[in-house]
Amino acid sequence: MKKFSECNPVKGYLIMEYFENLRPVHIFENVPVQPLKKALRAKAVLEAMSLKFTPEERNELPGNMLSELFGEILKEHMTKDMFSMLRTSAAEDIKDKVDKVEEVYGKMMDLVWADQLAEELGR
């Protein structure tokens, strides 16, 4: 990927905008669409800009982004800790739902499949 420069000023700017007025949002909270519009618009702009990448620039991007980025974070011991934290912080009425999600989590989080989803859908 291109580094932050005068030719590519968007990279650093988006991160600053994204973390402005940051507050943690738990997985069980509903998030209204309005606060997300700015981030979604920025994502759409980046995706539109990516259509102008040369083949050389595309080759610099990792092909397995999800498994590379989240593979380390979402290892088994980390996810066990995440579900344990959810159980302690979640309201009593959703704790049984946390158990159900934990049961199917491994099947849901197939990062290799997610990395190849665009090719799969494009067939």
C-alpha positions as CSV (number, residue, x, y, z in Angstrom):
1,M,0.0,0.0,0.0
2,K,1.1,3.6,-0.5
3,K,2.4,5.4,2.5
4,F,0.9,8.6,3.8
5,S,2.2,11.5,1.5
6,E,1.0,14.6,-0.2
7,C,-0.2,12.4,-3.1
8,N,-2.1,10.1,-0.6
9,P,-3.2,12.4,2.3
10,V,-6.4,10.4,2.9
11,K,-4.7,7.5,4.8
12,G,-3.8,9.5,8.0
13,Y,-6.9,11.7,7.8
14,L,-9.4,8.8,7.9
15,I,-7.8,7.3,11.0
16,M,-8.1,10.6,12.8
17,E,-11.7,11.0,11.8
18,Y,-12.6,7.5,12.7
19,F,-11.3,7.8,16.3
20,E,-12.9,11.2,17.0
21,N,-15.2,11.0,20.1
22,L,-14.5,7.3,20.4
23,R,-16.6,5.3,22.9
24,P,-16.7,1.6,23.2
25,V,-19.8,-0.1,21.7
26,H,-20.5,-3.5,23.1
27,I,-21.5,-6.3,20.7
28,F,-25.0,-6.5,22.1
29,E,-25.7,-2.7,21.6
30,N,-27.7,-1.5,18.6
31,V,-25.9,1.2,16.7
32,P,-28.0,3.8,14.8
33,V,-27.1,4.3,11.1
34,Q,-26.6,8.1,11.4
35,P,-23.3,8.0,13.4
36,L,-21.9,5.5,10.9
37,K,-22.7,7.4,7.8
38,K,-19.4,9.4,7.8
39,A,-17.3,6.3,8.2
40,L,-19.3,4.4,5.6
41,R,-18.9,7.3,3.2
42,A,-15.2,7.3,3.8
43,K,-15.0,3.6,3.1
44,A,-17.0,4.0,-0.1
45,V,-14.6,6.8,-1.2
46,L,-11.6,4.5,-0.5
47,E,-13.2,1.6,-2.4
48,A,-13.9,3.9,-5.4
49,M,-10.3,5.2,-5.3
50,S,-9.1,1.6,-5.3
51,L,-10.6,1.1,-8.8
52,K,-7.9,3.4,-10.1
53,F,-5.1,1.2,-8.8
54,T,-2.6,0.0,-11.3
55,P,-1.9,-3.8,-11.5
56,E,1.5,-3.1,-9.7
57,E,-0.3,-1.3,-6.8
58,R,-2.9,-4.1,-6.5
59,N,-0.1,-6.7,-6.2
60,E,1.2,-4.8,-3.2
61,L,-2.0,-5.4,-1.3
62,P,-2.4,-8.6,0.7
63,G,-4.8,-11.0,-1.0
64,N,-5.8,-12.6,2.3
65,M,-6.5,-9.4,4.3
66,L,-9.0,-10.8,6.8
67,S,-7.0,-13.9,7.8
68,E,-3.8,-11.9,8.0
69,L,-5.3,-9.1,10.2
70,F,-7.7,-11.0,12.3
71,G,-6.1,-14.4,12.3
72,E,-3.8,-13.5,15.2
73,I,-6.5,-11.6,17.1
74,L,-9.2,-14.3,16.8
75,K,-7.1,-17.2,18.0
76,E,-8.9,-19.7,20.2
77,H,-7.6,-18.4,23.6
78,M,-8.5,-14.8,22.6
79,T,-12.0,-15.8,21.6
80,K,-12.5,-17.7,24.9
81,D,-11.5,-14.5,26.8
82,M,-13.8,-12.5,24.6
83,F,-16.8,-14.7,25.4
84,S,-15.9,-14.8,29.1
85,M,-15.8,-11.0,29.1
86,L,-19.2,-10.8,27.3
87,R,-20.7,-13.1,30.0
88,T,-19.5,-10.9,32.8
89,S,-20.5,-7.6,31.2
90,A,-23.7,-8.6,29.5
91,A,-27.2,-8.3,30.9
92,E,-28.6,-11.5,32.4
93,D,-31.2,-12.0,29.7
94,I,-28.7,-12.3,26.9
95,K,-26.1,-14.5,28.6
96,D,-27.7,-17.7,27.2
97,K,-27.4,-16.1,23.7
98,V,-23.7,-15.6,24.3
99,D,-23.5,-19.4,24.9
100,K,-25.3,-20.1,21.6
101,V,-23.0,-17.8,19.7
102,E,-19.9,-19.3,21.2
103,E,-21.1,-22.8,20.1
104,V,-21.2,-21.8,16.4
105,Y,-18.5,-19.1,16.5
106,G,-15.9,-21.4,14.9
107,K,-18.1,-22.1,11.9
108,M,-19.0,-18.5,11.5
109,M,-15.5,-17.1,11.6
110,D,-14.0,-18.9,8.5
111,L,-11.6,-16.1,7.6
112,V,-10.1,-18.0,4.6
113,W,-13.6,-18.3,3.1
114,A,-14.3,-14.6,3.8
115,D,-11.0,-13.7,2.1
116,Q,-12.2,-15.5,-1.0
117,L,-15.8,-14.3,-0.9
118,A,-15.5,-11.8,-3.7
119,E,-14.2,-14.4,-6.1
120,E,-16.9,-16.8,-5.0
121,L,-19.7,-14.3,-5.6
122,G,-18.2,-13.2,-8.8
123,R,-18.5,-16.6,-10.4
